Amino acid sequence: MFKKVFIVVFAVAIYLNATTIIPIPEKINFNKQKALLGKKLFFDNRLSKDKTISCASCHGLEKGGVDNLIVSVGINGQLGTINAPTVLNSVYNFRQFWNGRAKDLQEQAMGPIENPIEMGHDFNTLIKELNNSEYLNEFSVFFKDGITKENIADAIAEFEKTLITPNSKFDKFLRGDENAITSYEKEGYEIFKQKGCISCHHGINIGGNSYNRFGVVININSDSLGRYEITKREEDKYFFKVPSLRNIELTAPYFHDGRTFELKEAVKTMAMVQLGRPITEQEINKIVAFLKTLTGQLKVIE
């Protein structure tokens, strides 16, 4: 009898831990001078082959860490194939990119620079160019081996680590300020939990910590195959990293293919194709009101 009770209690504890939203810390540990070097690289068009595209081109810090386009525009006006995820709070993601192909921010930072339809450069040439610039001395401060592919990525990642957005209204509520959100927004949070949204959108980033199939209940068209592109396993088709909901009101269009600019439409889509549950207009409005409490405060280092 005791063993059965223990198992039930343990299972409940796991469930509660897996469906808990955690406030973003107000501070994060980082090397400021290295992060400032990374910031300079993040905004530098010289990292692209034709000197027209920077990391900030697709991840505008004033736009919620995205570009508000269905797909991003790379060198020579080329269009990408997937919606740019936000760079804000990306340090809290368990993997990077929609298909999870990068294990951390350093690995992620290497990808776009050599992607032929994004920045289209190659690191060997880029390193030669940077060695003939002011970066030669700036890198020598932190890296004994100077400018390398790994060190470029390390500096950019150090800056991206700082791009957290604490002190959202909802975080203040979680810390005990009952008046931080309205009763209407609280109702939206309760519906968010009742409908099952929190089963995927939880943790510190309210997402970003698991994969899920896009179209669990109802199959929907998608040109991208998600995790399958990496693993080549049939069972991984249409599985994507669950996106963070933080600052969601700023990061339209939504989903990996940017299929809608309307947050209400995104909520409705999730209720039907992911959860298979009917949802009323009033419930959608309340969930959207709750989601807007997730917008935090970004302070860019200087």
CORFENMO-V702189 format. One record per pair of residues at least 12 apart in sequence whose ideal C-beta (glycine too) atoms are under 6 Angstrom apart, sorted by sequence separation. I is the first residue (numbers start at 1). J is the second residue. D is the distance in Angstrom with one decimal. If there is no record, write none. Layout:
I,J,D
I,J,D
This chain:
72,84,4.8
96,108,3.7
169,181,5.2
200,212,5.3
225,237,5.2
226,238,5.3
227,239,4.2
254,266,4.1
42,55,4.5
43,56,4.9
226,239,4.7
42,56,5.8
58,72,4.3
226,240,4.4
82,98,5.9
131,147,5.7
211,227,6.0
222,238,5.8
240,256,5.5
268,284,5.8
67,84,5.6
130,147,5.1
267,284,5.1
66,84,5.2
66,86,5.1
127,147,5.2
264,284,5.4
267,287,5.2
65,86,3.5
53,75,5.6
64,86,5.8
65,87,4.2
65,88,3.7
214,238,5.0
264,288,5.6
50,75,4.9
213,238,5.3
263,288,5.4
49,75,5.7
58,84,4.5
123,149,4.3
213,239,5.2
214,240,5.6
48,75,5.5
59,87,4.0
211,239,4.7
211,241,5.8
212,242,5.2
210,242,5.3
224,256,5.7
207,242,4.5
207,243,5.2
208,244,4.5
207,244,4.3
206,244,5.9
207,245,5.5
78,117,4.2
205,244,4.2
206,245,4.3
206,246,5.8
200,242,4.7
74,117,4.7
110,153,4.9
248,291,5.2
249,292,4.8
74,118,4.3
109,153,4.0
201,245,5.2
75,120,4.5
249,295,5.8
106,153,4.6
109,156,4.2
106,154,5.6
109,157,5.4
246,294,5.2
247,295,5.1
245,294,5.7
106,157,4.5
105,157,3.7
220,273,5.6
105,160,5.2
218,273,4.4
217,273,5.9
215,273,5.1
216,274,5.1
217,276,3.4
47,113,5.7
53,119,5.2
91,161,4.7
48,119,3.9
49,120,4.1
47,119,5.9
49,121,4.5
48,121,5.8
87,160,5.8
88,163,5.1
89,164,5.5
87,163,5.9
89,165,6.0
88,165,5.5
196,275,4.9
195,275,5.9
165,247,5.9
195,277,5.7
191,283,5.2
191,286,5.5
192,287,5.4
191,287,5.5
188,286,3.7
192,290,5.7
187,286,5.0
188,287,4.8
37,138,5.6
188,289,4.7
189,290,4.6
188,290,3.1
185,289,4.9
184,289,5.5
185,290,5.1
34,142,5.1
185,293,5.3
92,204,5.0
181,293,5.0
92,205,4.2
41,155,5.8
42,156,5.7
41,156,5.2
93,208,3.8
94,209,4.7
89,205,5.5
38,155,3.9
42,159,5.5
37,155,4.7
38,156,4.6
38,158,4.7
39,159,4.5
34,155,5.7
38,159,3.1
35,158,4.5
170,293,4.1
34,158,4.6
35,159,4.6
169,293,4.1
170,294,5.4
168,294,5.3
31,158,5.9
35,162,5.3
99,226,5.3
168,295,5.7
30,158,5.9
99,227,5.4
168,296,4.0
101,230,5.1
167,296,5.9
99,229,5.3
166,296,5.6
167,297,4.7
30,161,5.2
99,230,5.5
165,296,2.9
30,162,5.4
165,297,5.9
165,298,5.0
28,164,5.6
162,301,5.4
24,164,5.6
26,166,4.7
100,241,5.1
24,166,4.4
82,224,5.7
98,240,4.9
98,241,5.7
95,241,5.8
23,171,4.0
23,174,4.8
23,175,5.8
89,244,5.9
89,246,5.3
98,256,4.8
88,247,5.8
86,251,5.2
83,256,5.6
82,256,5.5
83,258,4.0
19,198,4.8
21,202,5.7
22,204,4.4
19,202,5.0
64,247,4.7
70,253,5.5
21,206,5.7
66,251,4.9
64,250,2.9
64,251,4.4
70,258,3.5
35,301,5.8
